[in-house]
Each structure stands twice: as structure tokens, then as C-alpha cells.
Amino acid sequence: MNLFARSWTALRTAVAGLSDEDFARPSGCTGWLVRDLACHLVIDAQDVLITLVTPADTEPTHDAVTYWNVAQTSPAGDDPLDALTVRLAAAYGDPALLKFHLDDVGSAAGRAAELADPDLRVSTQDMVLTAGDYLTAYVLEWTLHHLDLVAHLPDTPGPAAEGLARSREMLERIAGAAFPASFSDEDALLVGTGRRAPTEAERAELGELAAKLPLVLG
């Protein structure tokens, strides 16, 4: 629960520190500018708020790892929600408005997470999880999107080491295999999720795991 809060605060702080020009730069999400990514974070924050007030009275069906749908091919870009995100981001016009909305809704999502009982069962996307597992899954979400945010913004602070380490652990559980010890946590996440291609040397080190990659999370 605490790692969720720290990861989310760090990501929102990084967005708040961007210049207006930064919002027009590409992000690490293929086809999305930084402003599109920031708009997606607003939608993510809304999802957190909605889920935490959608209790379930049945046993959990998923946990922080099985929450994720995994594919090996990236989205084609024709998903209606992705297209809506880009249009919404453009509609803000002034990046200050997008910053304000993310801070407003994002702060509320952070407070809701702090107040949530980790054992509370919640429902989302036809799944039932404990609030603790749901928020733990979002540590991976925030960490990956923090890497997306700074992909072309080298002067912007990236995710903290503890978030990277926890996210690597979850990705390895999703993959059913560990990444080589020579891979940094950041490299494991970037290569593992297809955000960058492995070098020839990295591919050799990955061995059989290379055939499972990338793990496209949705």
C-alpha cells in the first residue's frame, strides 16, 4: 500500500515538473506524446477511484500478478479508448489544465488508496481482488508509465529504485522466469515489456526467456 503511494506520488510529481514544451515530446508509449500519457494517467486515477468504491462479496479471483492480461504483440492503435485518450489530451490545449486535472484526480486517488482496507474485496473488469492486490498491481502500472514519461526527457527524475525492484519481481512472476542478474531492474522492465529491443548480447543472456518476450501487459 505504501509503495503504491510512493510510486504514484513520484510519477505525479514528475509530470508536475514538466515544461509546456515537454508535453509535445514523444513518450515511451508508441504513438503517444507525453500529453497523451498524462491524459491516460488521469483515466487511470479515475479507475482507481471507481474500483476502490466497488466492493465485491465473493472470493478473490485474481491477485496482483494474475490481474494482468498478457499478449506478445503490441496494440494495433485502433482501440477506441486509446483513440479517445489522444483526442482528450489534445482538447486540454493548455498543458497547465492537464497538470491541474491530474493533480486533482490523482491526489484523490492517492487519498482513497491510503484509506482503503487492504483486505477489502473490490471488483474491476470482471475480476475480484483484494484492495491490497489491486493497488500492488498498480505499482507496476505506475513504474512502467514513469519509464514511459522519461523515455525522451533525460532531465526528468525517473521511478525510485524500490518501485523498479518490485515491478521487476512482478514481471518475473508474470513471465514465470527470472531475468539475468546482469540486467538492471530498468532494463528488465524495458526489454521485458517490449519498450526496447534487447541487444544481441542481452538476447543471448535471456536464453529461453527471449522466446516469451515481449510481455505486452493490458
N, C-alpha and C positions, 0 to 999 in steps of 0.2 A: 504494500500500500504506500509506504514511504517512498519507494523507488519510483512508483508511478508519479507521485507529486514532484519529485526532484527532476525527473525526465521531462515532464510536461512544463514545469516552470522554466527549465533551461531552454527548451525549444521556443516557448513564447517570448522569452527574454531576447533570444537571438533574432526573432522576427522584429521585435520592437526596436532593435538597434539598427535595422537596415535603413539605407537611404532610399529616397524615392526611385533613384535610378536602378537600384538593386532589384526592384520588383519586376523590371522588364528584362532581367537576365534569365538565361535558361536555368532550370533546376536539374536535379539528378533524375527526375521522373521524365521519361522520354515523351517529348511533345508538350511538356508543361513548362511555363515560365514560373518564376518564383511567386508571382502574384496568384497563379493558378494553384500552386501548392498551398499557399497561405489560405486561400479560399477553401480548399479541401480540409484544412485543419479546423476551420470554423464548423464545417459539416461534421467532422469527427467529434468535435466538442459537443455538438448537439446530440449526436448518437450516444455519447457517454451519459449526458443528462437524461435522455429518454430511457436508456437501459436501466439506469440506477433507480428509476421510479416505475419500473415494470417488473414487479415481483412475480415469482412463479411458486406454485405449491407442489411441484413434482421433483423427483430426484434429479440431480445434475446429469446431463447427457454428454457434456464436454468439459474440458479443462483448458488451461492457458495454452497448451500445445495443440490439442485437437480442435480448438476454436478455428484454426486457420485452414482454409481450403488451399490446396497446393496444386499448381499446374507447372508445366515445364516450358510453356510458351507465353510470351508477353501478350497483354491485351491488344486487340487489333485497333483500338482507338475509337471504335464505333459504339461503345457503351453509352446509352442515353445519359446516365448520371455523370460520366466523365465529360461529355459534351456540355451538359448543364453547368458543371463546375467552371469550365472555361468561360462560358457566357456570363456567369455570375461575377467571376473575377474581373472581367472587362467592364462590367456595369458599375463597379465601385468607382472607377475613374481615378479619384484621388487616393493614392496608397494610404494616406492617413486615415481614411474611413475604414479601410480593410484592417489596418492595425487596431483601430478602436474596437471594431466588431470582434476581432479575435481576442483582444484583451477582455472585453466584456463577457462574451460567452465562454471563453476559455477559463477565466477566473471562476465563473460559476461552476463549470465542470470540475475544476480543481477542488473547490469547496465541497461539492457534492461527494467527491471521492473521499475526502478526509472524513466526512460524516458517515459514510457508508459502513455498515456492519460487514466485515469480510465474509461472514458465513451466510449472509443473505443470499437467497437464490433469486437470480434475475433471468429474464428471457430476452433473447435477441436473435433475429434471423433463424427462427425455428429451433434455437438451441436453448438449453437451460444450463447456467453456470453459477457458481458462487460469485459474489461480487469481487472477492479477492482474486479468483482466477481470471475473471473478466478484465480487471484492472492490470493484472500481471501481463496478460496478452497485449495490452496497450503499451507496455514498456517497449516491446519490440516495435510496435507501430511508431511510437514517438521517436525511437532511436533511428530507425530506418529513414524516417522523414527528416530528421535532423541532418543525417548524412546527405539526403537529397537537397536540403536547403543550402548547405555549404559547398556543394559539389563544384560550383564555379564562383564561390565567394571565399577565397582563401583567408581573408582577414576576419571573417565571422567565426566566433567560437563554435566548435563542434560539440557533440554529445560527450558527457562525462564518462570516465573510464568504467564506473560501476554499471552504467546503463549499457555500454558496449559489451561488457563481460556477461551480463545477464542475458542480453539479446543473443549473443553467440551461443550460450548454453541452450537457449530455447530453440534456436535454429538447428543446432546439432541434434536435439531430440526430435525435431520435425524430420530431419534428414535420416535419422537412425544411424548416424555415424559422426565421428569427430573430425574436425578439420585438422590438418597438420599443425603441430606445435609451432612451426616456423611462421605460420600465418598470424598476423596481428588480429585482434578482435575486429577492427575496422575492415581489414582485407577479407576476413572470413565472411562478414556480412555483405560486403560489396560483391564479391565473387559468388558467394552462395546464392544471392538473390538476383544475379544477372545484371547488377548495376555496373559492373565492368567485367570484361572477359579475362580469364586467367592467362598469365604468360605461359609459354611453353614449359618453363621450369616448374611453375605452380601446378600446371595440369599433370605433370609427371608425379609431383608430390601427392596430388589428390588421389591418384590411383583409381580404384573402382568408384570412389565417390564422384569423380568427374562425370560419370555417365548419368548420375541423378540430377545434375545441375543444368540450368539454374532452377531454383525453387521459387516460383512466382507465387507470392502469397496474396490471398484475397479473402 
